[in-house]
Amino acid sequence: MSINLTILGCHSATPRANAFPTAQYLEINNRHFLIDCGEGTQRQMRKYKVGFTKINHIFISHLHGDHFYGLIGLLSTYGILSREKELHIFGPKGIKEVTLLQLKISQSHAKYPLIFHELTSKESELIFEDDKVTVRTIPLKHRVYTNGYLFTEKEKPKKLHIDNINHYEEIDRADYNNIKAGKDIVLSTGEIVPNSELTLPPKKPLSYAFCSDTCYKPDIIPIIKNADLLYHEATFLADKTDLAKKTKHATTKEAALIAKEATVNKLIIGHYSGRYKDITLFKDEAQEIFKNTKLAEPGKVFKII
């Protein structure tokens, strides 16, 4: 059970020589996800040697160019590489139309199954689940319909308390799976050995909350409560609060307040406005409210085990 997050891009608006728009590669509990896909994403994927062919699910937060204009290029490259595995794309309603139109006009029809999951709900909803991970939406407030995403590991089976199990000669290895599943053991004498005596609690499932472009929105706090890792946009320093409200973005201190109130373990901030030359100012301001704040930077990897 682990989280391994690679920042591919973390700047806002116009790409520059050393500033790439939003894209992240997430490995969680042996699953591989791409989150947003700004221009240059596939170049960054190759540069930082992330699992290019391991991605089967892409999550797009909203349909502003700096968050999805790299998608069509990536899909086309998969076609050139003769991909056969199906690819699932989650994003706002409209992403299917705009993507298929580009593929059609450019005659770059994907030969692999391309499956769209268009989102319209303004309430948090479960949109993905398998035996290892769940993904829920985090409704955000921006100039267009926008979602963040909460990635959570599935809880592991209980651990066997071998020392206690060894006290009972009747308990056989064949019983272990039932014990892990939470069942009590009934001995030949009729005595019931409670499961709580035979097991240890599993490690707490890890979670990662990705909050893309949004103004300050404290009602997301219950959704992301106690997340191990939170990415929250912080486009502006605190002295630009009025501009942040106007453009429906967040400031450093607003992102830090969300992290503090949600009692997350670690905050990553990014989506920096191009007006700032020194991004360490973002960390300094945020740390006044939430000490464990880190800066998103291209190529930077955040690990939680």
N, C-alpha and C positions, 0 to 999 in steps of 0.2 A: 504494500500500500504506500503510494508516494505521489507527489505532485512535482512535475518538472516543467516550468514555464519559460519559454524562450521569447524574448521581445524581438520581433522582426522590424517593427516600425512603431513610433510613438509620438510623432509630431502632427500638428494640425495643418489643414489646408494644403498649400502648394508644396510639392516635393522639392527638395533642394539637394545639393551635392552630398551632404551628410545628414540630411533630415528626411526620413521616410514616414509616410502616413501610416495609420494604425493597422497592425497585423500582429497576431500572436500565435504561437504554436504550443499547444498544451498536451502534455502526457500526464494522464491521471489513471492510476490503477490499471496500467497496461492498455489504455485506450489512447488514441491519437486524434486530436481535433485541431482544426484551423479556425481561429476567431478573427473575423474581419479580414479584408483582403484589399488594402489600398494599393496604389500603383507601386510596382517594384517588388511586390511580395515574393514572387517566385525567385527573383534574383537573390533576395535576402535569405530565402530558404536554402538555396544552394550555397551561399556564402557561409552560413552558419551550420550547414550540414545537418539539417533536421530531416525527419523521416518523410521525404517527399512522396513516396509511394504508399506510405502507411495511412494516409489520410482518407477516410471514408465519409467524414461528416464535416461540413463547413457551416459555421454560424455567423451570419451577417447581422449586425446590430441595426443598421438603417441605411437608407439609399442616398446618402451623400457620397460624392465621388471619392473623398479621401478614405472611405471605408469599404468601397467595393469595386472601384475601377480596375483593380488588378485581377478580378475574378475571371473575366472573359479570356484573358491571356493564359491564366492557369488552366482553365478548362480546355483551351485549344492545345496547350502543351501536352496535357494528358492524352488527348486524341492522337497527337503526333507520336507519342510513346506507346501507342496501341494498348492503352489501358482497357481492361475488360471488366474489372470490378465496378459495381454500382457505386454512385456517389450521391450522397444526400446533402441538399442545401436547405438550410433553415434561414428564413428572413422575412421581411415585411411583404405583404401583398404587393405584387408588381415585379418582384424579383424574377419570377418565371418569365413574364412577358419580355422584360428588357434583355434577359440573358438569351432566350431562344431567338429573339429578333436578331441579335448580334451574330449568333451562330449561323442563322439562316442567310443573312445578307452577305456574310463573309464566306459562305459555303464551307463552314468548318463544323459540320454536323458531328456531334459526339457519337461515336459508335458504341460507347459504353452506356449503361443505363444511368440516366440523370433524373433524380427524383427530388422534386421540390416540396417543401413544407412551408406554405405561406402562413404568416402570422397576422392576426388582426385583433386579438383580445387585448384589452387594457388592464386585465387582471393577470396575476402570476399564474402560469399553468405549466404542467409537466409536458414536455415536448419530446423527450427522448428517454428511453430506459432499456438497459440490457442487464445481464447478470452481474455487471461490475460497476456501472455508473448510471446516475440519473442527471438530467438537465432540466432546469426550470427557467422560465423567463423572469426577468426583473423589469417590470414596466418603468420606463424612464420618461422624462419630459424634455423634449428638444423641439426644434422647429418643424420636424417631420416625425412620423410615427417611429419610435425607437424602443428597442429592448436591450437590456443587459442579459447575462446568462449566469446561472448558478450551477456549477458542476460539483457533484457530490458522489463520493465513493459509496458503493453498497456496503452495508455492514457485513463483516466477516462472521463465520460461525464462531461459537464460543470455543475457547481454548480448553483443552483437557487439563485437569488438576491431577497429574499423574501420582503425586505423593498420596493424595487422598484415595484415588482409585485403587492403589496398591493395598490399601487396608482391607479390601474386599476381594477374596480369592475367587468368588463366583463371577466377578465382572471380567468378561473376556474381550479381546480386541474386536470381536464381532459386534460388541455393544457400542464401540466408540462413536460411530456415525450417529446413532440414536442419541447419545449423550451430547454430542456437538449440536444436534438439532433441538436440544432443550428438554429432552424427555427424562423423567425420573427412572430409576432402576428398582424393580421389585425382586427381592431376594427370595430364595426357596422357603425361607421362614415366614414369608409374608411381609417382612420389614420393607418399607419404602425408603430408599436412599434419595433424598431430594437432589435435583439437578444442580442446585446452587452449591452443594457440597462437592460435586464432581467436576465443576468447571470454573474457569476464570473468565472474567469479562473480556471481550475482544477489544482490540485497540480502537479508539474513537475514529470513525470514518473522517477522512480529510475532505475539505471543500474549498473551492475557488470561486469567487464572485467577480465577474467582469462587468463593470459599469461604464459603458461608453458615454458618448456625448449626452449631457443632461445638465439642467440647472439643479440647484440645491433642492433635493426631494427627500425629506426625512422619512416619508412613509415607506421607503424601501428598507428601512432598518430591520423590521421584523423578518423580512425575507432573507437577509444576509447575516442575521444575528450569529455571532460566534464563528464566522468563517475563518479558516486558517489563513487565507490569503485574499486580499481585496485589491483589485485595480479600480481606481476611480479617476476619471478625467479631472484635470486641474489646468484649464486652458490659460487662466489669468492669475496674477498675483492679487493679493487682497485689496490693493488700492484701485483695482479695476472692477469692483463689485457691480457698479452700475452698468458697465459694458457687458459683464457676464450675464446679468439679468436680461439685457436687451437681446443678446444673441443666444440666450438659453444655454449657457455653459456654466461651469462651476469654477470657483477660485480654490486656491491652495487650502485656505482655512475651512472652506465649506466641505471639501473632501475629507479633511482631517476630522471635522466634527462628525461626519457620517461614520468614519472608522471608530472614533471614540465611543459614540452612542451605541454602535453595533457590537462593541467589544470584540473586534476582530483581532487576530494575532499580529498581522503585518499588513501595512498599506503600501501600495505602489501607486505613484501618481505619474501622469503623462498627458499627452495631447497638448503639448506646449505651443502657445502662440509664437509665431515667427518673429514677433517684435522683441523677444527676449534673447540676449546673447549669452547670458550666464544662467543655466538652469539650476545651479546650486541654490539660487535664491528661492526656488520653489520648495526645496527640501527644508531649508532654514525656516520658512514661514510655517509649513505644515507641522514641523516638529515642535513648534511652540504649543500645539494642541495635542498632537499624537506623536509620541517620541519615535515609535518604530515605523517610521516612514522612509521608503526608499524611492529612488528615481528610476523610472523606466528609461532605458537607453538601448539602442539597437545592438543586438548580440548578447545582451545581458541575460543570464539565466537565474531563475529563482527556484530553489529546491526545498521541498518539505518532505521529510521522511517520517 
